[in-house]
């Protein structure tokens, strides 16, 4: 036996059945049309009871009124054109009611209330265009009926005047019944659709949360071994007793380069995820274009010099233009576009940088290269994550995330990022940003800053500061050894513990005696007691003692919420893994020695 739901599904077009929302909408409309036919059929039976001598003309009118909604539902089922089917059905309804009014008194007819259900039902389907067009037709019909009634052009009412109260009552009652029944039918399906949307929203939020948790976990798990790889490479590079052979030095460089590339991929994936989750904040400032370009070019010029690519730009022209943008994020976007223009350029190629005011209120930056260009059939995937447009099989390094991230960042600055490319002639990437120029001009433009390639970084030497007593709280054995070796090489005294509980045991009662350490390097995720809880307890022990031992988070947890959690727990600084030796040196140079070296002892 076929259920009501099965019958309604038969009236849903096949293409709409796959989408649950479209399916429910079609079901609701089919149910309302069938309800109209049912109410008219009931009205027909009541009409027969009131008037036994039914004319053939009245019988045809009722039959047409019963069949037209059914035919409308079938039309939608066959063609899939929902709006057209509803419009034709309502036109048929208006025509039937208009004819009925014409033979039963014109503008004074008892059938006149039946005009309103047509208009009301269309309003429930949510199509403004159909509602306006149907209302126009209905208004024209009413005017014609009014004029024809006044001029006596309509035939004499065939229904007896003695039955006018009964007919009026049936007309009003049935029109109200049509409105109520059809509205209930549509509303019930809409409630199902809203419930599905709510469930889909919850599922999407859960999936997004799961993705964030997964990325944070994978970032931590990848950064921990990366920290060991990069620190080992740095220590090998520094070790000159005995000196590394040229081949060994080359292998160490490759090891470090591979680790940095993997770290860059991890960072880009996390950044893209943060942008999609709305966790990236933009700080808009008024800046001259020369500032982000100077910083960006200084990082890209070494790569351009290595590949013998000439970069043409006019820094004075850039200084004369000021935009509203986040300087840090704009710098990362420009680095990405400029490095792509160099990497994907032809040998001995050129890069041209131009900037000008375009449409009112916007500044356009264009970066054109003389490379091979992008095939037209690949251009649609330009800003898709992980899409390298066929460059996967080349020696050019990349992840396919840079442009996707850049496009999102520029949109967050109320700008646009696009490109024009011809295969064999090169590509032009352009960025449009809000022009910061005002009618009064804010004074002379900022002076141009010369862009030059940075010199090779100086060798890492032990810092010329007094040694510190350092407590390392880290649970990973390899990272313990590498941090310990690095710090001891600089002359610091180091004690290593594996979790927060051991750190509290080593520190003792801070109310009774000062700590034996100048600084604590604290990991976050550790067994027994994590770094956040250990930090909170240390700060509680310091209350009223006048003491404050610096705590630096050294962790592979690099999400914004992780950094904020460290600060809220009472940490003084934050250092993400993999640890860069120069960054660690900077952190330690800020901490004044207190002569505690020699006092720290293992528990």
C-alpha positions in Angstrom: 0.0 0.0 0.0 1.4 3.4 -1.0 1.6 6.0 1.7 0.8 9.7 1.4 4.5 10.5 1.5 5.1 8.2 -1.5 2.3 9.8 -3.5 3.7 13.3 -2.9 7.2 12.1 -3.9 5.7 10.9 -7.2 4.8 14.6 -7.9 8.4 15.7 -7.2 10.5 16.1 -10.4 13.4 13.5 -10.5 16.1 16.2 -10.5 14.7 17.8 -7.3 14.7 14.5 -5.3 18.4 14.5 -4.7 18.4 17.8 -2.9 16.5 17.4 0.3 15.5 21.1 0.5 14.2 21.2 -3.1 12.4 17.9 -2.5 10.6 19.3 0.6 9.6 22.5 -1.3 8.1 20.6 -4.2 6.3 18.3 -1.7 4.8 21.3 0.1 3.5 22.9 -3.1 2.1 19.6 -4.4 0.4 19.0 -1.1 -1.1 22.5 -1.2 -2.4 22.1 -4.7 -4.0 18.7 -3.9 -5.5 20.3 -0.8 -7.1 23.0 -3.0 -8.7 20.3 -5.2 -9.9 18.5 -2.1 -11.5 21.6 -0.6 -13.2 22.5 -3.9 -14.5 18.9 -4.2 -16.0 19.2 -0.7 -17.5 22.6 -1.7 -19.0 21.0 -4.8 -20.8 18.4 -2.6 -22.1 21.1 -0.3 -23.2 23.2 -3.3 -25.2 20.2 -4.6 -26.9 19.8 -1.2 -27.9 23.5 -1.2 -29.0 23.5 -4.9 -30.3 20.3 -6.3 -31.0 21.6 -9.8 -27.3 22.0 -10.8 -26.8 23.3 -14.3 -24.3 21.8 -16.8 -22.4 25.1 -16.8 -22.0 25.0 -13.0 -20.9 21.4 -13.1 -18.2 22.2 -15.7 -17.0 25.1 -13.6 -16.6 22.9 -10.5 -14.9 20.1 -12.5 -12.4 22.6 -14.0 -11.8 24.1 -10.5 -11.1 20.6 -9.1 -8.8 19.5 -12.0 -6.7 22.7 -12.6 -4.6 22.4 -9.3 -4.0 18.7 -10.1 -3.0 19.5 -13.6 -0.7 22.2 -12.3 1.0 19.7 -10.0 1.4 17.3 -12.9 2.9 20.1 -15.1 5.5 20.9 -12.4 6.3 17.2 -12.1 6.9 16.7 -15.8 8.7 20.0 -16.7 10.3 20.8 -13.3 9.4 24.5 -13.8 7.9 25.3 -10.5 7.2 29.0 -10.9 5.7 28.6 -14.3 3.4 25.8 -13.1 2.2 27.8 -10.2 1.6 30.9 -12.3 -0.4 29.0 -14.9 -2.4 27.3 -12.1 -3.2 30.6 -10.6 -4.2 32.1 -13.9 -6.5 29.2 -14.4 -8.0 29.8 -10.9 -8.5 33.5 -11.6 -10.1 32.7 -15.0 -12.5 30.2 -13.4 -13.5 32.6 -10.6 -13.9 35.5 -13.0 -16.2 33.5 -15.2 -18.2 32.4 -12.2 -18.6 36.0 -11.1 -19.6 37.0 -14.6 -22.6 34.6 -14.6 -23.5 35.2 -10.9 -23.7 39.0 -10.5 -20.4 40.4 -11.6 -18.7 42.5 -8.9 -21.5 41.7 -6.5 -21.2 37.9 -7.0 -21.0 35.5 -4.1 -18.0 33.9 -5.8 -15.9 37.0 -5.4 -14.1 35.9 -2.1 -12.4 33.1 -4.1 -10.1 35.6 -5.7 -8.2 36.1 -2.5 -7.0 32.5 -2.0 -5.1 32.7 -5.3 -3.2 35.8 -4.2 -2.6 34.5 -0.7 -1.2 31.1 -1.8 1.3 32.8 -4.1 2.5 34.9 -1.3 3.4 31.8 0.7 5.6 30.4 -2.1 8.1 33.2 -1.7 8.2 34.5 -5.3 7.9 38.3 -5.4 7.8 38.3 -9.2 4.9 35.9 -9.4 3.0 37.7 -6.7 3.3 41.1 -8.4 2.4 39.7 -11.8 -0.6 37.8 -10.5 -1.8 40.8 -8.5 -1.7 42.8 -11.7 -3.8 40.3 -13.6 -6.3 40.1 -10.6 -6.6 43.9 -10.4 -7.3 44.1 -14.2 -10.0 41.4 -13.8 -11.7 43.2 -10.9 -11.7 46.5 -12.9 -13.3 44.7 -15.9 -15.9 43.0 -13.7 -16.7 46.4 -12.0 -17.1 48.2 -15.3 -19.2 45.4 -16.9 -21.5 45.3 -13.8 -22.1 49.0 -13.9 -22.9 49.0 -17.6 -25.1 45.9 -17.4 -23.1 43.9 -19.9 -23.2 40.6 -17.8 -25.9 37.9 -18.1 -28.6 37.5 -15.5 -27.6 35.6 -12.4 -28.8 32.0 -12.9 -28.8 31.2 -9.2 -32.1 32.1 -7.3 -31.9 35.1 -5.0 -33.3 33.1 -2.1 -30.1 31.0 -2.0 -27.8 34.0 -1.9 -27.1 33.8 1.9 -26.2 30.1 1.6 -24.0 30.6 -1.4 -22.2 33.6 0.3 -21.6 31.5 3.4 -20.2 28.6 1.4 -18.0 30.9 -0.7 -16.5 32.6 2.3 -16.1 29.4 4.3 -14.5 27.5 1.4 -12.1 30.3 0.5 -11.0 30.5 4.1 -10.6 26.7 4.2 -8.5 26.7 1.1 -6.2 29.3 2.6 -5.8 27.5 5.9 -5.4 24.0 4.5 -2.9 25.1 1.8 -0.9 27.2 4.3 -0.7 24.3 6.7 0.5 22.1 4.0 3.3 24.5 2.9 4.2 25.4 6.5 4.6 21.7 7.6 7.1 21.1 4.7 8.9 24.3 5.5 9.2 23.2 9.2 10.8 20.0 7.9 13.1 22.1 5.7 14.1 24.3 8.6 14.8 21.3 10.7 17.0 19.9 8.0 18.8 23.2 7.7 19.4 23.3 11.4 20.7 19.8 11.4 22.9 20.6 8.4 24.2 23.7 10.2 25.0 21.8 13.3 26.7 19.1 11.2 28.8 21.8 9.4 29.8 23.4 12.6 30.8 20.0 14.1 32.7 19.2 11.0 34.5 22.6 11.1 35.3 22.1 14.7 36.6 18.6 14.0 38.7 20.0 11.2 40.2 22.7 13.4 40.9 20.1 16.1 42.5 17.8 13.5 44.6 20.6 12.0 45.8 21.7 15.5 46.6 18.2 16.4 48.4 17.5 13.1 50.3 20.8 13.4 51.5 19.8 16.9 52.5 16.3 15.8 54.4 17.6 12.8 56.1 20.5 14.5 57.5 18.3 17.3 59.7 16.2 15.0 60.3 19.2 12.7 61.8 20.9 15.8 64.2 18.1 16.2 65.1 18.1 12.5 65.8 21.8 12.2 67.6 22.1 15.5 69.8 19.2 14.6 70.6 20.8 11.3 71.5 24.1 13.0 73.7 22.3 15.5 75.5 20.3 12.8 76.0 23.5 10.8 77.6 25.2 13.8 79.7 22.3 14.8 83.2 23.1 13.4 85.2 20.7 15.5 86.1 19.0 13.2 84.7 21.1 10.3 82.1 19.6 8.0 83.3 18.6 4.6 81.7 20.5 1.6 79.5 17.5 0.9 78.4 17.2 4.5 77.6 20.9 4.6 75.6 20.6 1.5 73.6 17.7 2.9 72.9 19.8 6.1 71.7 22.7 3.9 69.3 20.3 2.1 68.1 18.9 5.4 67.4 22.4 6.7 65.7 23.5 3.4 63.4 20.4 3.3 62.4 21.1 6.9 61.7 24.7 6.2 59.5 23.8 3.2 57.5 21.3 5.2 57.1 23.9 8.0 55.9 26.4 5.4 53.3 23.9 4.2 52.1 23.3 7.8 51.8 27.1 8.4 49.9 27.7 5.1 47.4 25.0 5.8 46.8 26.4 9.3 46.5 29.9 8.0 43.9 28.9 5.3 41.9 27.0 8.0 42.0 30.0 10.3 40.7 32.3 7.5 37.9 29.9 6.6 36.9 29.7 10.3 36.9 33.5 10.7 39.7 33.5 13.2 42.1 35.8 11.3 41.8 39.5 12.3 42.7 42.3 10.0 44.1 45.6 11.3 43.5 48.3 8.7 45.9 51.2 8.6 46.7 54.0 6.1 50.1 53.2 4.6 52.2 54.2 1.6 52.6 51.4 -0.8 56.4 51.8 -0.6 56.5 50.3 2.9 55.1 46.8 2.2 56.8 46.7 -1.2 60.2 47.6 0.3 59.9 44.7 2.8 58.6 42.3 0.2 61.2 43.1 -2.4 64.1 42.7 0.1 63.0 39.1 0.6 62.3 38.3 -3.1 65.4 40.0 -4.7 67.9 37.2 -3.6 65.7 34.7 -5.5 65.5 37.0 -8.5 69.3 37.6 -8.5 69.8 33.8 -8.3 67.7 33.3 -11.4 68.9 36.4 -13.1 65.4 37.9 -13.2 65.3 41.7 -13.4 62.6 43.5 -11.3 61.6 47.0 -12.6 59.8 49.3 -10.1 59.5 52.9 -9.2 59.5 53.2 -5.4 58.8 57.0 -5.6 55.6 56.2 -7.6 54.6 53.7 -4.9 55.3 56.3 -2.2 52.8 58.7 -3.8 50.0 56.2 -3.4 48.5 55.4 0.0 46.0 52.7 0.7 44.0 51.3 3.6 45.3 47.8 4.4 46.8 45.6 7.0 50.5 46.1 6.5 51.6 42.7 7.7 49.0 40.7 5.6 49.6 42.9 2.6 53.3 42.2 2.8 52.6 38.5 2.8 50.4 38.8 -0.2 53.0 40.8 -2.1 55.7 38.3 -1.2 53.6 35.5 -2.6 52.8 37.3 -5.9 56.3 38.6 -6.4 57.9 35.2 -5.6 55.5 33.5 -8.1 56.5 36.1 -10.8 60.1 35.2 -10.2 59.7 31.4 -9.9 57.4 30.9 -12.9 59.3 33.4 -15.1 61.4 32.5 -18.1 65.2 32.3 -17.7 66.7 35.9 -17.7 63.1 37.2 -17.6 61.7 40.4 -16.2 59.1 41.5 -13.7 57.4 44.9 -14.0 55.6 46.5 -11.0 53.2 49.3 -11.6 50.6 51.1 -9.4 48.0 53.7 -10.2 44.6 55.0 -9.2 41.7 53.4 -11.1 38.0 53.5 -10.4 37.0 56.1 -7.8 38.4 55.2 -4.4 40.7 52.3 -5.5 44.4 51.8 -6.1 45.5 49.1 -8.5 48.8 47.3 -8.2 50.0 45.3 -11.2 52.8 42.8 -11.2 53.6 41.5 -14.7 56.1 38.7 -15.6 57.5 37.5 -18.9 56.9 33.8 -18.2 55.0 31.2 -20.2 51.6 32.3 -19.0 48.7 30.1 -17.8 46.8 27.9 -20.3 43.2 29.0 -20.6 41.7 25.7 -19.6 43.6 25.8 -16.3 42.7 29.4 -15.3 39.5 28.6 -13.6 41.4 26.7 -10.8 43.8 29.6 -10.1 42.6 30.4 -6.6 41.6 26.8 -5.6 43.6 25.4 -2.6 46.3 22.9 -3.5 45.8 23.5 -7.3 49.2 24.2 -8.8 47.9 24.3 -12.4 50.1 21.6 -13.8 53.3 22.7 -12.0 53.3 19.6 -9.8 55.6 17.7 -12.2 58.2 20.6 -12.4 61.1 21.5 -10.2 59.4 24.7 -9.0 58.6 24.5 -5.3 55.2 25.3 -4.1 52.0 24.1 -2.3 49.2 25.7 -4.3 48.0 27.5 -1.2 49.6 31.0 -1.5 47.2 32.5 -4.0 44.1 31.0 -2.3 45.2 32.6 1.0 46.1 35.9 -0.7 42.7 36.2 -2.4 40.9 35.7 1.0 43.2 38.2 2.8 42.7 40.9 0.1 38.9 40.4 0.3 39.1 40.9 4.0 40.7 44.3 3.3 37.7 45.2 1.1 39.9 44.7 -2.0 40.1 42.4 -5.0 42.8 40.1 -6.4 42.7 39.0 -10.0 44.9 38.2 -13.0 45.2 38.3 -16.8 47.3 35.7 -18.6 48.1 34.8 -22.2 50.0 31.5 -22.8 53.4 32.2 -24.2 53.3 35.9 -23.2 53.3 36.0 -19.4 50.8 36.9 -16.7 49.7 40.0 -14.9 48.4 39.7 -11.3 46.7 42.8 -9.9 45.6 43.8 -6.5 43.0 46.6 -5.9 42.9 48.3 -2.5 40.9 51.2 -1.0 42.6 54.5 -1.8 43.4 56.4 1.4 43.7 59.8 -0.4 41.3 62.5 0.9 40.2 65.7 -0.7 42.4 67.7 1.6 45.5 65.5 1.2 47.3 64.6 4.4 50.5 66.4 3.6 53.5 65.3 1.5 54.0 61.6 0.7 56.2 59.5 2.8 59.9 59.4 1.6 60.8 56.5 -0.6 62.7 53.7 1.0 65.3 51.9 -1.1 64.8 48.2 -1.4 67.9 46.0 -1.4 68.6 42.4 -0.9 69.5 41.5 2.6 73.0 40.4 3.4 73.7 36.8 4.3 72.7 36.2 7.9 75.6 36.3 10.3 76.8 33.0 11.8 75.2 32.0 15.1 77.6 32.7 17.8 77.1 32.3 21.6 75.5 35.5 22.9 77.8 37.8 24.9 75.6 37.8 28.0 76.1 36.3 31.4 74.9 32.7 31.6 71.4 32.0 32.9 70.0 29.2 35.0 67.3 27.7 32.8 64.6 25.2 33.6 63.3 23.3 30.5 59.9 21.6 30.9 59.6 19.3 27.9 58.4 15.8 27.5 59.9 14.9 24.2 63.3 13.2 24.7 64.9 14.4 21.5 63.8 18.0 21.9 65.1 17.8 25.5 68.5 16.8 24.3 68.7 19.3 21.5 67.6 22.3 23.6 69.9 21.2 26.4 72.9 20.9 24.0 72.2 24.3 22.4 71.8 26.2 25.6 74.8 24.6 27.3 76.9 25.4 24.3 76.1 29.1 25.0 77.3 28.7 28.6 73.9 28.4 30.3 73.1 26.0 33.1 70.2 23.8 32.2 67.9 21.5 34.1 65.4 19.3 32.3 62.1 17.9 33.6 59.4 16.1 31.8 56.1 17.7 32.9 54.5 20.4 35.0 54.3 18.4 38.2 58.1 17.8 38.2 58.7 21.5 37.5 56.6 22.5 40.6 58.6 19.9 42.6 61.9 21.5 41.5 60.8 25.0 42.2 59.7 24.2 45.7 57.9 26.8 47.8 58.3 30.2 46.2 56.9 31.9 49.3 59.8 30.6 51.4 62.8 31.0 49.0 63.5 32.5 45.6 63.6 30.2 42.6 66.9 28.7 41.5 66.2 29.6 37.9 66.3 32.8 35.8 63.8 31.6 33.3 61.5 28.6 32.5 61.0 27.3 29.0 57.6 25.6 29.2 56.0 23.2 26.8 52.2 23.0 26.8 51.0 19.4 26.0 52.6 17.1 28.6 51.5 14.1 30.7 50.6 14.3 34.4 50.4 18.2 34.3 50.4 20.4 31.2 52.2 23.7 30.9 49.2 25.9 31.3 48.2 24.4 34.7 51.8 24.5 35.8 52.1 28.2 34.9 48.9 29.0 36.8 50.1 27.2 39.9 53.5 29.0 39.8 51.8 32.4 39.5 49.6 31.5 42.5 52.7 30.5 44.6 54.3 33.9 43.7 51.3 35.9 45.0 52.5 38.1 47.9 56.1 37.1 47.6 57.2 39.9 45.3 58.8 37.4 43.0 58.2 36.7 39.3 60.1 34.2 37.3 59.9 34.6 33.5 58.1 31.8 31.7 58.4 31.4 28.0 56.1 29.0 26.2 58.1 26.8 23.8 55.4 24.8 22.1 54.1 23.2 18.9 50.6 24.5 19.6 50.5 27.5 17.3 46.8 28.4 16.9 45.8 31.9 18.0 43.8 30.5 20.8 46.9 28.6 22.1 48.9 31.9 22.2 46.0 33.6 24.0 45.8 30.8 26.5 49.5 31.1 27.3 49.2 34.8 28.0 46.0 34.3 30.1 47.7 31.6 32.1 50.5 34.0 33.1 53.3 33.3 30.6 55.6 36.1 29.6 56.5 35.2 26.1 55.7 32.7 23.4 58.0 30.8 21.0 56.5 28.4 18.5 58.2 25.2 17.4 60.2 24.5 15.4 62.5 26.7 17.5 64.7 29.0 15.5 68.0 29.6 17.4 68.1 33.3 16.7 64.6 33.7 18.0 65.5 31.8 21.2 68.6 34.0 21.6 66.5 37.1 21.4 64.2 35.8 24.1 67.0 34.9 26.4 68.9 38.2 25.9 65.9 40.1 27.3 66.2 38.2 30.7 68.7 39.8 33.1 71.0 37.3 34.9 70.6 37.0 38.7 73.7 35.0 39.6 71.6 31.8 40.1 73.9 29.7 38.0 75.2 26.9 40.1 72.2 26.8 42.5 69.9 24.7 40.4 69.8 21.1 41.3 67.9 18.1 40.0 65.0 16.8 42.2 
